[in-house]
Amino acid sequence: MADVASIKKSSTSDVENRLARKVCCFVVHKRCHEFVTFSCPGADKGPDSDDPRAKHKFKIHTYFRPTFCDHCGSLLYGLIRQGMKCGTCDMNVHNQCVVNVPSLCGTDHTERRGRLYLKIEVNEDNMQVTVAEGRNLIPMDLNGSADPYVKLKLIPDPENETKKKTKTIRSNLNPVWNETFTFKLRAMDKDGRLSVEVWDWDRFTRNNFMGSMSFGVSDLINSPVCGWYKMLNHEEGEYCNVPISEEDDGNEEHRQKF
């Protein structure tokens, strides 16, 4: 009888452990789970876990280009009122997905726009920029893919005299460019920034913005960069960049190559 009781107790604890792992209903691709850096938000950690500032403020929204649900990843179907959009963090989800979205508003722990591998160094008045590759870029087309290219320029540059861009990689969310560009720095450029933007090429409509980042030229003169950088929205990318630590980038091969 004691053995039976112990077996029942162990089986009950196993069930409880399995259920305890499924708390917040957070959904990611198989290839994306390694990039999630936060603890499960469904675990009750006291009064702070109920902070109302972390709750999304979803409202019904009409989208004018193909948009995918940030929770389940599938397309928001329809001509009007296709889904819900958070007024604070711009998260887009299906109506039926709202109840499963964890309260992480304003906390962008995941790489919603993907990442870019760059090497940038300055030698006297020449700045050399190598655009190696992108990873996990956001889909922009109806087929769930995109046609990305990278646009580089020194800002401010109202005449677009310094603009350069890579080739377009068709139907690829993990593009490899391996292209190097050289900028001739003027005295005025050393107080400016290097803008790096990724765009989706379209044949019949305007190209769509996918993500961006920027680097202070004076910072690059003092310290060259080489590594993965997180793609940001247009407003954030105009003024800053977010490097991904070597512990999280999972790519020793690139560091040895560049």
C-alpha positions in Angstrom: 0.0 0.0 0.0 2.9 2.4 0.8 4.3 1.8 -2.7 1.0 2.5 -4.3 0.6 5.7 -2.3 4.1 6.8 -3.3 3.4 6.1 -6.9 0.2 8.2 -6.8 2.0 11.0 -5.1 4.9 11.0 -7.6 2.4 10.9 -10.6 0.4 13.8 -9.1 3.6 15.9 -8.6 4.6 15.2 -12.3 1.2 16.4 -13.5 1.5 19.5 -11.3 5.0 20.2 -12.7 3.8 19.8 -16.3 0.9 22.2 -15.6 3.1 24.7 -13.8 5.2 25.1 -16.9 2.2 26.3 -19.0 1.2 29.5 -17.2 1.2 32.5 -19.5 0.3 31.1 -23.0 3.2 33.0 -24.5 3.7 31.7 -28.1 7.0 31.8 -30.2 8.4 30.0 -33.2 10.7 27.0 -32.5 13.6 29.1 -33.9 12.7 32.1 -31.7 12.5 30.5 -28.2 16.2 31.0 -27.6 15.8 34.7 -28.0 13.2 35.1 -25.2 15.0 36.6 -22.2 12.3 37.2 -19.6 10.9 34.9 -16.9 7.3 33.6 -17.3 5.1 36.6 -16.6 2.3 34.3 -15.4 4.1 33.3 -12.3 2.6 35.3 -9.3 5.4 37.3 -7.8 3.3 39.4 -5.5 1.6 42.8 -5.9 4.1 44.0 -8.4 3.1 41.4 -11.0 -0.4 43.0 -11.2 1.0 46.4 -12.2 -1.7 48.0 -14.4 1.0 49.8 -16.4 2.1 46.4 -17.9 -1.4 45.6 -19.3 -2.0 46.2 -23.0 -4.5 48.8 -24.1 -6.0 47.1 -27.2 -8.4 48.8 -29.5 -9.9 47.6 -32.8 -7.8 48.7 -35.7 -7.9 48.8 -39.6 -4.6 47.9 -41.3 -3.8 49.2 -44.8 -1.0 46.7 -45.6 -0.5 43.0 -44.8 0.1 42.6 -41.0 0.7 39.5 -38.9 -0.4 38.7 -35.4 2.5 39.3 -32.9 1.1 36.5 -30.7 0.3 33.5 -33.0 2.2 34.7 -36.2 -0.6 34.3 -38.7 -2.0 36.9 -41.0 -4.7 39.4 -39.8 -7.4 38.7 -42.4 -10.1 41.0 -43.7 -10.5 44.4 -45.4 -11.3 46.5 -42.4 -11.1 46.1 -38.6 -8.8 43.1 -39.0 -7.4 43.0 -35.5 -6.5 44.7 -32.3 -3.7 47.2 -31.8 -2.2 48.3 -28.4 -2.2 52.1 -28.2 1.0 52.0 -26.0 3.4 49.5 -27.6 1.8 49.0 -31.1 1.4 45.3 -30.6 -0.9 43.7 -33.2 -3.1 40.7 -32.5 -6.2 38.8 -33.6 -9.4 39.5 -31.6 -9.3 35.9 -30.3 -5.6 36.1 -29.3 -6.1 39.1 -26.9 -7.0 36.8 -23.9 -3.8 34.8 -24.4 -1.3 37.7 -24.6 0.8 38.2 -21.4 0.9 41.6 -19.7 4.2 42.8 -21.0 3.2 46.2 -22.5 6.1 48.6 -22.9 8.7 45.8 -22.2 10.1 44.8 -25.6 12.2 41.7 -24.4 11.9 39.9 -27.8 13.4 40.9 -31.1 10.2 41.8 -32.9 12.1 43.2 -35.9 15.0 40.8 -35.9 18.7 41.5 -35.8 21.6 42.7 -38.1 25.3 41.7 -38.1 27.5 44.7 -38.8 31.2 45.5 -38.7 32.1 49.3 -38.7 35.6 50.8 -38.3 37.1 54.2 -39.0 40.7 54.6 -40.4 41.7 58.3 -40.6 39.0 59.9 -42.8 37.5 56.6 -44.2 34.7 54.7 -42.5 34.3 51.1 -43.7 30.9 49.4 -43.1 30.4 45.7 -43.7 26.7 44.5 -43.7 27.0 40.8 -43.1 23.5 39.4 -42.6 20.1 39.7 -41.0 18.2 37.2 -39.0 14.5 36.7 -38.1 13.4 39.8 -40.0 9.7 40.6 -39.9 7.5 39.3 -42.8 6.1 42.1 -45.0 4.5 40.2 -47.9 1.3 38.1 -48.2 3.4 35.0 -48.6 4.9 35.5 -45.1 8.3 36.6 -46.5 10.1 39.8 -47.5 12.6 41.2 -50.0 15.0 43.1 -47.7 17.8 45.5 -48.5 19.9 47.7 -46.3 20.2 51.5 -46.8 23.1 53.4 -45.2 23.8 57.1 -45.0 25.4 59.7 -42.9 22.9 62.1 -41.2 22.2 64.9 -41.4 22.4 64.6 -45.2 19.5 66.6 -46.8 20.8 66.1 -50.4 21.3 62.3 -49.9 24.8 62.6 -51.1 26.1 59.8 -48.9 23.3 57.2 -49.4 24.4 53.7 -50.2 22.4 50.4 -50.3 23.0 46.7 -50.6 21.5 44.4 -53.2 17.9 43.1 -52.6 17.6 39.5 -51.4 14.3 38.1 -52.7 11.9 36.2 -50.4 14.2 35.8 -47.4 13.8 36.6 -43.7 17.4 35.6 -43.0 19.3 37.4 -45.8 23.1 37.2 -46.3 24.6 40.3 -48.0 28.4 40.3 -47.1 28.8 43.7 -48.7 31.3 46.4 -47.7 30.9 50.2 -48.2 33.4 53.0 -47.6 32.4 56.5 -46.6 34.7 59.5 -47.0 34.3 61.5 -43.8 34.1 65.3 -43.9 34.8 67.5 -40.8 31.0 68.1 -40.4 30.3 64.3 -40.5 32.2 63.7 -37.2 29.4 65.3 -35.3 26.7 63.3 -37.1 25.4 59.7 -37.1 25.5 56.7 -39.4 22.0 55.6 -40.2 21.3 51.9 -40.9 17.9 51.0 -42.2 16.4 47.8 -43.6 13.6 48.1 -46.2 11.3 45.7 -48.0 11.4 46.1 -51.8 8.0 46.1 -53.6 7.6 46.1 -57.4 4.3 47.9 -57.6 3.9 49.8 -54.3 6.1 51.9 -52.1 8.9 50.1 -50.3 8.1 49.3 -46.6 10.3 50.1 -43.6 11.4 47.0 -41.6 13.8 48.4 -38.9 16.7 50.7 -38.2 19.5 51.7 -35.9 22.2 54.4 -35.9 25.7 55.0 -34.6 27.4 58.2 -33.5 30.4 58.8 -35.9 32.5 60.1 -33.0 31.8 56.9 -31.0 32.8 54.8 -34.0 36.1 56.8 -34.3 36.9 55.9 -30.7 35.6 52.4 -30.7 34.8 50.3 -33.8 31.9 47.8 -33.6 31.5 44.2 -34.7 28.5 42.1 -33.8 24.7 41.6 -33.8 22.4 44.6 -33.3 18.7 44.6 -32.6 16.4 46.2 -35.2 14.4 49.1 -33.8 11.5 51.1 -34.9 12.0 54.4 -36.9 11.9 56.7 -33.9 14.2 54.6 -31.7 16.6 53.8 -34.5 17.2 57.4 -35.4 19.0 58.1 -32.1 20.4 54.8 -30.8 21.4 51.2 -31.3 21.0 48.1 -29.1 23.9 45.5 -29.2 23.3 41.9 -28.5 25.7 40.4 -26.0 28.1 37.7 -27.1 26.4 35.3 -24.7 23.1 35.7 -26.5 24.3 36.0 -30.2 25.2 32.3 -30.6 27.6 33.0 -33.4 31.3 32.5 -32.7 31.9 32.0 -36.5 31.2 35.6 -37.3 33.5 37.0 -34.6 36.3 34.8 -36.0 35.6 35.8 -39.6 35.4 39.6 -39.0 
